[in-house]
Amino acid sequence: MFLDELPEFSRNTLEVMRQPLEDREVTISRISGIYRFPADFMLVAARNPCPCGQYPDMNKCTCSINQIKRYHSRISRPLLDRIDINVEVRKVNYDDLFGGKKGLSSEEMREHVLTAQKMQKRRYMEEKIRFNSQLDTRLCNQYIKLSENEKDFMRYIFERQELSARGSYRILKIARTIADIEESERILEKHLKEAVFFRNTDGEQGICFSVVEG
């Protein structure tokens, strides 16, 4: 499900997604009983850096700091905490666009994804899950092991960013996926650092794309 202009949706509409994003099901309570329906979906959302869309270019942005803060406050911290990946996308400059720089092709990216999926399939062949994103707390503790150096880094990040338990486990799952893409059995500090980068929930510096990992 793709939601464009995420802050423009009503707060109630956004908040009602918290439970299905967490539990992958929708629960409806009625006098006659409680009904549960499957809701395992991937959420992709986009938002502008400010109401006018020009921040942080202060030569073009017409918004005040308070307007920008109010704009982003429409998306609650508990909802952001349930979104696995938040990526800030800056405007592309001319040299990057036409300078001949080459990144990974779609075919190369596809091969990396397939490699990671194969590793996860082998890892969870005895479980009822297929991907790292489906790990619950118990399985996270079972399948994600860190060395002392990586544990120290996670402690530092936990205290520095005042992470919730949910946010901490999501960083670990993203780091596990990054390590899988690199075909690394161990999660290294560099994988954790990249995962922390992808957990940016600021959203006031550029256009932010939010993705629930699947």
VMD Tcl script that draws the C-alpha trace (Angstrom):
set ca {
  {0.00 0.00 0.00}
  {1.45 3.35 -1.04}
  {0.41 6.53 0.80}
  {1.57 9.73 -0.87}
  {1.73 12.99 1.14}
  {1.58 11.04 4.40}
  {1.12 14.05 6.74}
  {-1.98 15.11 4.79}
  {-3.93 12.11 6.03}
  {-5.95 12.61 9.20}
  {-4.20 11.61 12.41}
  {-6.92 9.09 13.25}
  {-6.53 7.41 9.87}
  {-2.80 7.04 10.37}
  {-2.99 5.89 13.98}
  {-5.42 3.11 13.15}
  {-2.65 1.48 11.10}
  {-0.44 0.93 14.14}
  {-2.06 -2.32 15.19}
  {-2.09 -4.06 11.77}
  {1.48 -2.93 11.11}
  {2.55 -4.57 14.37}
  {0.35 -7.66 14.42}
  {-0.22 -8.13 10.67}
  {-3.92 -8.49 11.32}
  {-6.95 -6.28 11.88}
  {-8.99 -6.83 15.03}
  {-12.63 -5.71 15.16}
  {-14.49 -5.91 18.46}
  {-18.27 -6.14 18.46}
  {-20.90 -7.18 21.00}
  {-21.22 -10.52 19.21}
  {-17.51 -11.22 19.44}
  {-13.98 -10.32 18.36}
  {-13.08 -10.82 14.71}
  {-9.57 -10.99 13.30}
  {-8.67 -10.59 9.64}
  {-5.25 -11.03 8.01}
  {-3.54 -7.74 7.07}
  {0.01 -8.68 6.13}
  {0.97 -5.87 3.78}
  {3.92 -3.67 2.87}
  {3.45 0.02 3.60}
  {5.33 2.54 1.48}
  {4.76 6.22 2.19}
  {6.21 9.55 1.06}
  {6.19 13.00 2.57}
  {7.62 16.39 1.66}
  {10.20 18.11 3.89}
  {7.70 20.90 4.66}
  {4.25 22.15 3.57}
  {5.65 24.07 0.56}
  {8.10 21.29 -0.31}
  {11.23 23.46 -0.61}
  {12.95 23.04 2.79}
  {15.92 23.10 3.49}
  {16.48 25.56 0.61}
  {15.73 28.72 2.59}
  {15.88 30.81 -0.61}
  {12.74 29.05 -1.83}
  {11.04 27.73 1.33}
  {8.17 29.92 2.53}
  {7.47 27.96 5.73}
  {8.32 29.00 9.26}
  {10.09 26.61 11.62}
  {6.86 26.19 13.60}
  {4.95 25.32 10.42}
  {7.53 22.66 9.56}
  {7.38 21.21 13.08}
  {3.58 21.12 13.03}
  {3.66 19.46 9.61}
  {5.87 16.61 10.80}
  {4.10 16.29 14.15}
  {1.07 14.96 12.27}
  {2.94 11.66 12.12}
  {3.27 10.35 15.65}
  {6.44 8.85 17.07}
  {4.67 5.52 17.84}
  {3.67 5.22 14.17}
  {7.19 6.08 12.96}
  {8.53 3.49 15.40}
  {6.61 0.82 13.49}
  {8.10 1.82 10.15}
  {11.29 -0.11 9.47}
  {13.10 2.16 7.03}
  {13.03 5.96 6.74}
  {15.19 7.34 3.94}
  {15.86 11.01 3.33}
  {16.03 11.78 -0.39}
  {17.82 14.97 -1.41}
  {17.40 16.77 -4.71}
  {19.69 15.39 -7.41}
  {22.29 17.86 -8.65}
  {23.36 18.20 -12.26}
  {26.70 16.41 -11.92}
  {25.10 13.38 -10.28}
  {22.40 13.26 -12.94}
  {24.53 13.74 -16.03}
  {28.08 13.17 -14.78}
  {28.26 9.56 -15.88}
  {28.33 8.08 -12.39}
  {27.03 4.54 -12.35}
  {25.46 2.70 -9.47}
  {24.15 -0.82 -9.27}
  {21.89 -1.87 -12.11}
  {18.43 -3.27 -11.42}
  {19.71 -6.71 -12.38}
  {22.60 -6.46 -9.91}
  {20.27 -5.30 -7.13}
  {17.93 -8.18 -7.93}
  {20.78 -10.67 -7.52}
  {21.67 -9.20 -4.12}
  {18.04 -9.48 -3.00}
  {17.76 -13.08 -4.19}
  {20.99 -13.97 -2.39}
  {19.67 -12.49 0.85}
  {16.37 -14.32 0.46}
  {18.16 -17.64 -0.04}
  {20.16 -17.11 3.15}
  {16.99 -16.32 5.08}
  {15.20 -19.34 3.62}
  {17.97 -21.62 4.88}
  {18.15 -19.88 8.26}
  {14.43 -20.15 8.99}
  {13.68 -23.50 7.36}
  {12.63 -24.89 10.76}
  {10.49 -21.85 11.61}
  {7.14 -20.57 10.39}
  {8.67 -17.42 8.93}
  {10.54 -16.61 5.73}
  {12.14 -13.19 6.19}
  {14.07 -11.22 8.81}
  {11.22 -8.72 9.03}
  {9.01 -11.46 10.51}
  {11.27 -12.10 13.50}
  {9.56 -11.57 16.82}
  {11.46 -10.81 20.04}
  {12.10 -14.47 20.86}
  {13.38 -15.29 17.39}
  {15.48 -12.12 17.29}
  {17.27 -13.24 20.43}
  {17.70 -16.71 18.96}
  {18.96 -15.83 15.50}
  {20.66 -12.46 15.91}
  {23.91 -12.77 17.85}
  {26.32 -9.87 18.34}
  {29.95 -9.87 19.42}
  {31.04 -7.68 22.33}
  {32.09 -4.85 20.00}
  {28.69 -4.78 18.29}
  {26.91 -5.04 21.65}
  {28.81 -1.98 22.88}
  {27.78 -0.09 19.76}
  {24.12 -1.02 20.22}
  {24.27 0.10 23.84}
  {25.72 3.44 22.73}
  {23.00 3.92 20.09}
  {20.26 2.82 22.49}
  {21.27 5.42 25.05}
  {22.23 8.17 22.60}
  {19.01 8.02 20.59}
  {16.78 6.96 23.50}
  {15.51 4.03 21.46}
  {12.43 2.06 22.37}
  {12.62 -1.72 22.58}
  {10.70 -1.88 19.29}
  {13.13 0.49 17.60}
  {16.13 -1.48 18.84}
  {14.84 -4.77 17.48}
  {14.03 -3.16 14.14}
  {17.62 -1.93 13.85}
  {18.83 -5.47 14.52}
  {16.54 -6.93 11.86}
  {17.61 -4.36 9.28}
  {21.27 -5.01 10.14}
  {20.67 -8.74 9.70}
  {19.26 -8.07 6.22}
  {22.21 -5.82 5.28}
  {24.60 -8.55 6.40}
  {22.67 -11.11 4.33}
  {22.97 -8.92 1.23}
  {26.74 -8.93 1.78}
  {26.61 -12.71 2.39}
  {27.99 -12.23 5.89}
  {26.97 -14.70 8.58}
  {28.03 -12.21 11.27}
  {26.44 -8.83 11.88}
  {29.29 -6.33 11.96}
  {29.39 -2.81 13.35}
  {29.22 -1.39 9.80}
  {25.94 -3.23 9.27}
  {24.53 -1.76 12.48}
  {25.65 1.74 11.49}
  {23.92 1.44 8.13}
  {20.78 0.13 9.82}
  {20.77 3.11 12.20}
  {21.04 5.41 9.18}
  {17.96 3.77 7.66}
  {16.06 4.27 10.92}
  {16.21 8.07 10.61}
  {12.90 9.41 11.92}
  {13.75 13.11 11.75}
  {12.16 13.79 8.39}
  {12.73 17.54 8.53}
  {15.83 17.62 6.32}
  {14.56 16.28 3.03}
  {11.86 14.26 1.34}
  {11.39 11.14 3.41}
  {10.35 7.77 2.02}
  {9.05 5.36 4.64}
  {8.98 1.62 4.02}
  {7.82 -1.26 6.15}
  {10.22 -4.04 5.33}
  {8.76 -7.22 3.95}
}
mol new
graphics top color blue
foreach p $ca { graphics top sphere $p radius 0.5 }
foreach p [lrange $ca 0 end-1] q [lrange $ca 1 end] { graphics top cylinder $p $q radius 0.2 }
display resetview
